[in-house]
């Protein structure tokens, strides 16, 4: 897996492929909804709280986890928690700015 990734990165860099090219070609802004972007190194980045200044590079994380001899998958609950909070806020506000009912889980 690691050598394949290096081969792809080397080939794309040689071909003049940029992070912006990858982001556009794979429509990352559309499906990523602020939770994902493409970093300058060409890796997919994860933004658990949709803050573009804070990111996790899954490739780098997986490499580090494997170097420690740990098993995958790695679980990252932050995105799920962030999405639930957004859904709760939307549901609680209601369509007229009034509460539509108690937040989920109450």
N, CA, C and O of each residue as an XYZ file, in Angstrom:
424
protein
N       0.823     -1.188      0.000
C       0.000      0.000      0.000
C       0.866      1.251      0.000
O       0.625      2.167     -0.785
N       1.874      1.302      0.871
C       2.725      2.481      0.959
C       3.491      2.748     -0.321
O       3.572      3.898     -0.752
N       4.057      1.723     -0.943
C       4.834      1.938     -2.161
C       3.942      2.362     -3.312
O       4.354      3.159     -4.155
N       2.721      1.840     -3.358
C       1.775      2.241     -4.399
C       1.440      3.718     -4.273
O       1.378      4.435     -5.271
N       1.223      4.169     -3.041
C       0.899      5.569     -2.787
C       2.048      6.475     -3.232
O       1.818      7.512     -3.854
N       3.283      6.084     -2.914
C       4.439      6.873     -3.305
C       4.538      6.949     -4.821
O       4.850      8.007     -5.370
N       4.277      5.843     -5.501
C       4.321      5.818     -6.964
C       3.315      6.792     -7.549
O       3.640      7.550     -8.463
N       2.105      6.777     -7.033
C       1.067      7.677     -7.546
C       1.465      9.124     -7.310
O       1.341      9.952     -8.213
N       1.947      9.449     -6.091
C       2.333     10.815     -5.781
C       3.468     11.282     -6.691
O       3.456     12.420     -7.162
N       4.442     10.415     -6.941
C       5.565     10.770     -7.795
C       5.097     11.005     -9.227
O       5.512     11.972     -9.865
N       4.237     10.130     -9.732
C       3.738     10.282    -11.095
C       2.895     11.548    -11.245
O       3.018     12.256    -12.245
N       2.047     11.835    -10.272
C       1.190     13.013    -10.393
C       2.012     14.288    -10.278
O       1.725     15.268    -10.965
N       3.034     14.291     -9.416
C       3.885     15.472     -9.289
C       4.645     15.711    -10.586
O       4.807     16.850    -11.023
N       5.111     14.625    -11.197
C       5.858     14.750    -12.451
C       4.968     15.254    -13.576
O       5.437     15.932    -14.491
N       3.684     14.922    -13.507
C       2.765     15.334    -14.559
C       2.229     16.750    -14.325
O       1.434     17.246    -15.123
N       2.655     17.403    -13.244
C       2.185     18.746    -12.954
C       0.822     18.773    -12.293
O       0.144     19.800    -12.326
N       0.412     17.687    -11.706
C      -0.886     17.565    -11.033
C      -0.787     18.267     -9.688
O       0.133     17.995     -8.917
N      -1.712     19.156     -9.396
C      -1.671     19.896     -8.138
C      -2.814     19.474     -7.214
O      -3.725     18.753     -7.619
N      -2.746     19.937     -5.971
C      -3.822     19.679     -5.019
C      -5.127     20.293     -5.528
O      -6.194     19.696     -5.379
N      -5.047     21.462     -6.118
C      -6.244     22.106     -6.678
C      -6.825     21.277     -7.822
O      -8.044     21.173     -7.956
N      -5.949     20.682     -8.655
C      -6.419     19.809     -9.739
C      -7.170     18.608     -9.174
O      -8.237     18.245     -9.668
N      -6.602     17.993     -8.132
C      -7.235     16.819     -7.519
C      -8.570     17.201     -6.885
O      -9.564     16.492     -7.044
N      -8.588     18.314     -6.171
C      -9.811     18.771     -5.518
C     -10.920     19.015     -6.537
O     -12.075     18.652     -6.315
N     -10.558     19.624     -7.636
C     -11.533     19.899     -8.698
C     -11.969     18.620     -9.412
O     -13.161     18.405     -9.630
N     -11.016     17.781     -9.771
C     -11.334     16.559    -10.518
C     -12.224     15.610     -9.718
O     -13.114     14.971    -10.279
N     -11.989     15.520     -8.424
C     -12.757     14.601     -7.588
C     -13.912     15.300     -6.856
O     -14.590     14.693     -6.027
N     -14.124     16.574     -7.174
C     -15.233     17.361     -6.611
C     -15.269     17.309     -5.084
O     -16.339     17.184     -4.488
N     -14.109     17.405     -4.460
C     -14.011     17.305     -3.007
C     -14.843     18.373     -2.292
O     -15.500     18.045     -1.304
N     -14.850     19.636     -2.740
C     -15.679     20.617     -2.029
C     -17.169     20.253     -2.024
O     -17.876     20.548     -1.060
N     -17.643     19.615     -3.094
C     -19.070     19.262     -3.180
C     -19.418     18.162     -2.176
O     -20.331     18.334     -1.368
N     -18.710     17.045     -2.217
C     -19.083     15.940     -1.341
C     -18.437     16.054      0.028
O     -18.932     15.469      0.992
N     -17.340     16.796      0.135
C     -16.646     16.911      1.411
C     -17.331     17.830      2.400
O     -17.127     17.712      3.608
N     -18.143     18.744      1.895
C     -18.943     19.662      2.710
C     -18.157     20.311      3.840
O     -18.695     20.515      4.928
N     -16.895     20.636      3.599
C     -16.074     21.284      4.608
C     -15.370     20.322      5.550
O     -14.490     20.730      6.308
N     -15.748     19.049      5.511
C     -15.103     18.047      6.363
C     -13.863     17.454      5.706
O     -13.031     16.858      6.389
N     -13.729     17.607      4.398
C     -12.599     17.038      3.667
C     -12.040     18.055      2.682
O     -12.775     18.884      2.145
N     -10.735     17.983      2.450
C     -10.079     18.792      1.430
C      -8.858     18.012      0.941
O      -8.547     16.937      1.455
N      -8.177     18.566     -0.052
C      -6.947     17.952     -0.550
C      -5.789     18.842     -0.122
O      -5.781     20.040     -0.408
N      -4.804     18.251      0.569
C      -3.642     19.004      1.027
C      -2.628     19.210     -0.073
O      -2.715     18.602     -1.140
N      -1.667     20.070      0.194
C      -0.634     20.382     -0.796
C       0.168     19.148     -1.200
O       0.679     19.086     -2.318
N       0.282     18.178     -0.319
C       0.998     16.949     -0.650
C       0.167     15.985     -1.475
O       0.650     14.924     -1.871
N      -1.093     16.352     -1.738
C      -1.963     15.501     -2.536
C      -2.792     14.522     -1.728
O      -3.580     13.764     -2.294
N      -2.627     14.527     -0.411
C      -3.403     13.621      0.435
C      -4.751     14.244      0.775
O      -4.897     15.465      0.835
N      -5.713     13.389      0.993
C      -7.013     13.824      1.481
C      -6.839     14.244      2.933
O      -6.221     13.526      3.718
N      -7.383     15.407      3.296
C      -7.329     15.885      4.673
C      -8.729     15.836      5.267
O      -9.719     16.031      4.562
N      -8.804     15.576      6.563
C     -10.067     15.535      7.284
C     -10.100     16.717      8.238
O      -9.137     16.966      8.964
N     -11.215     17.448      8.234
C     -11.429     18.592      9.127
C     -12.609     18.230     10.030
O     -13.750     18.551      9.697
N     -12.358     17.557     11.187
C     -13.439     17.024     12.009
C     -14.475     18.046     12.444
O     -15.637     17.691     12.643
N     -14.084     19.308     12.598
C     -15.032     20.337     13.032
C     -15.251     21.392     11.954
O     -15.721     22.492     12.246
N     -14.914     21.065     10.724
C     -15.062     21.958      9.571
C     -14.204     23.216      9.673
O     -14.492     24.217      9.018
N     -13.163     23.172     10.482
C     -12.244     24.296     10.613
C     -11.092     24.049      9.647
O     -10.293     23.139      9.871
N     -10.986     24.840      8.570
C      -9.947     24.580      7.566
C      -8.517     24.722      8.101
O      -7.574     24.215      7.492
N      -8.356     25.408      9.232
C      -7.007     25.564      9.785
C      -6.581     24.351     10.612
O      -5.416     24.242     10.994
N      -7.524     23.433     10.893
C      -7.223     22.230     11.668
C      -7.584     21.007     10.834
O      -8.723     20.856     10.393
N      -6.600     20.139     10.624
C      -6.862     18.967      9.789
C      -6.060     17.766     10.251
O      -5.081     17.879     10.988
N      -6.515     16.615      9.789
C      -5.824     15.351     10.014
C      -5.543     14.763      8.640
O      -6.428     14.720      7.785
N      -4.327     14.316      8.430
C      -3.955     13.639      7.195
C      -4.078     12.139      7.472
O      -3.202     11.566      8.120
N      -5.164     11.480      6.989
C      -5.353     10.058      7.283
C      -4.184      9.176      6.843
O      -3.851      8.209      7.529
N      -3.572      9.490      5.733
C      -2.425      8.698      5.250
C      -1.305      8.754      6.274
O      -0.727      7.728      6.633
N      -1.001      9.958      6.741
C       0.061     10.122      7.742
C      -0.329      9.428      9.050
O       0.504      8.774      9.679
N      -1.580      9.567      9.453
C      -2.061      8.929     10.671
C      -1.955      7.403     10.584
O      -1.493      6.752     11.522
N      -2.382      6.846      9.463
C      -2.311      5.391      9.272
C      -0.868      4.913      9.296
O      -0.560      3.892      9.911
N       0.020      5.650      8.628
C       1.439      5.279      8.641
C       1.982      5.267     10.069
O       2.711      4.348     10.443
N       1.636      6.278     10.869
C       2.119      6.358     12.250
C       1.540      5.236     13.108
O       2.245      4.638     13.920
N       0.252      4.957     12.922
C      -0.405      3.894     13.683
C       0.244      2.552     13.371
O       0.517      1.764     14.277
N       0.491      2.294     12.091
C       1.104      1.029     11.697
C       2.541      0.909     12.202
O       2.982     -0.186     12.551
N       3.274      2.022     12.243
C       4.638      1.986     12.783
C       4.651      1.599     14.259
O       5.618      1.013     14.745
N       3.586      1.927     14.960
C       3.468      1.566     16.381
C       2.961      0.141     16.568
O       2.853     -0.338     17.697
N       2.651     -0.534     15.471
C       2.174     -1.901     15.542
C       0.715     -2.020     15.938
O       0.274     -3.088     16.363
N      -0.039     -0.939     15.806
C      -1.457     -0.963     16.159
C      -2.289     -1.386     14.957
O      -1.882     -1.221     13.807
N      -3.458     -1.932     15.249
C      -4.355     -2.386     14.200
C      -5.292     -1.268     13.751
O      -5.567     -0.328     14.497
N      -5.762     -1.386     12.551
C      -6.761     -0.480     12.000
C      -8.102     -1.193     12.038
O      -8.082     -2.422     12.112
N      -9.230     -0.573     11.995
C      -9.413      0.836     11.625
C      -9.230      1.772     12.816
O      -9.315      1.373     13.978
N      -8.977      3.022     12.478
C      -8.894      4.086     13.470
C     -10.255      4.769     13.474
O     -10.785      5.111     12.417
N     -10.812      4.965     14.642
C     -12.144      5.553     14.766
C     -12.019      7.024     15.118
O     -11.299      7.373     16.054
N     -12.701      7.888     14.393
C     -12.690      9.323     14.641
C     -14.130      9.791     14.833
O     -14.809     10.111     13.856
N     -14.608      9.835     16.086
C     -16.009     10.180     16.335
C     -16.333     11.659     16.173
O     -17.511     12.016     16.146
N     -15.344     12.527     16.065
C     -15.595     13.966     16.067
C     -16.523     14.407     14.949
O     -17.403     15.236     15.179
N     -16.351     13.872     13.734
C     -17.222     14.281     12.622
C     -18.662     13.898     12.926
O     -19.572     14.699     12.714
N     -18.878     12.707     13.412
C     -20.236     12.279     13.746
C     -20.852     13.164     14.815
O     -22.014     13.554     14.700
N     -20.093     13.484     15.850
C     -20.591     14.352     16.917
C     -20.923     15.733     16.360
O     -21.955     16.308     16.705
N     -20.066     16.265     15.511
C     -20.303     17.583     14.921
C     -21.577     17.573     14.080
O     -22.373     18.509     14.156
N     -21.774     16.542     13.293
C     -22.985     16.447     12.468
C     -24.240     16.335     13.326
O     -25.253     16.961     13.014
N     -24.193     15.557     14.392
C     -25.345     15.426     15.284
C     -25.679     16.774     15.911
O     -26.851     17.137     16.007
N     -24.667     17.516     16.338
C     -24.916     18.835     16.928
C     -25.560     19.772     15.910
O     -26.462     20.535     16.257
N     -25.106     19.722     14.657
C     -25.719     20.556     13.614
C     -27.174     20.164     13.395
O     -28.038     21.030     13.260
N     -27.450     18.858     13.360
C     -28.822     18.394     13.169
C     -29.706     18.801     14.345
O     -30.847     19.222     14.152
N     -29.184     18.675     15.552
C     -29.954     19.063     16.728
C     -30.273     20.550     16.692
O     -31.404     20.947     16.973
N     -29.299     21.368     16.353
C     -29.509     22.814     16.302
C     -30.556     23.165     15.257
O     -31.416     24.011     15.503
N     -30.493     22.532     14.105
C     -31.464     22.789     13.043
C     -32.852     22.348     13.469
O     -33.827     23.069     13.256
N     -32.947     21.202     14.053
C     -34.242     20.674     14.494
C     -34.819     21.534     15.604
O     -36.018     21.809     15.614
N     -33.974     21.963     16.543
C     -34.446     22.732     17.690
C     -34.919     24.123     17.284
O     -35.882     24.636     17.854
N     -34.259     24.738     16.308
C     -34.652     26.070     15.839
C     -36.024     26.046     15.194
O     -36.810     26.978     15.364
N     -36.317     24.983     14.454
C     -37.590     24.894     13.758
C     -37.635     25.847     12.578
O     -36.735     26.667     12.397
N     -38.662     25.737     11.793
C     -38.750     26.539     10.570
C     -39.118     27.986     10.845
O     -38.804     28.848     10.023
N     -39.768     28.296     11.957
C     -40.180     29.672     12.243
C     -39.318     30.296     13.334
O     -39.698     31.313     13.914
N     -38.180     29.709     13.614
C     -37.316     30.249     14.648
C     -37.753     29.848     16.046
O     -37.149     30.278     17.028
N     -38.785     29.036     16.151
C     -39.260     28.527     17.430
C     -38.780     27.096     17.601
O     -38.537     26.398     16.617
N     -38.644     26.661     18.833
C     -38.236     25.263     19.026
C     -39.206     24.288     18.358
O     -40.423     24.436     18.466
N     -38.659     23.306     17.677
C     -39.483     22.286     17.010
C     -39.657     21.077     17.911
O     -40.259     20.080     17.513
N     -39.142     21.164     19.095
C     -39.174     20.054     20.035
C     -37.846     19.972     20.718
O     -36.916     20.686     20.343
N     -37.725     19.131     21.700
C     -36.463     19.031     22.411
C     -35.356     18.472     21.515
O     -35.643     17.761     20.552
N     -34.108     18.783     21.820
C     -33.000     18.212     21.043
C     -33.045     16.695     21.065
O     -33.598     16.098     21.988
N     -32.473     16.082     20.068
C     -32.422     14.626     19.965
C     -31.748     14.071     21.215
O     -30.727     14.594     21.663
N     -32.322     13.013     21.770
C     -31.736     12.378     22.934
C     -32.364     12.827     24.235
O     -32.001     12.320     25.297
N     -33.295     13.763     24.184
C     -33.974     14.229     25.407
C     -35.225     13.439     25.628
O     -35.941     13.674     26.601
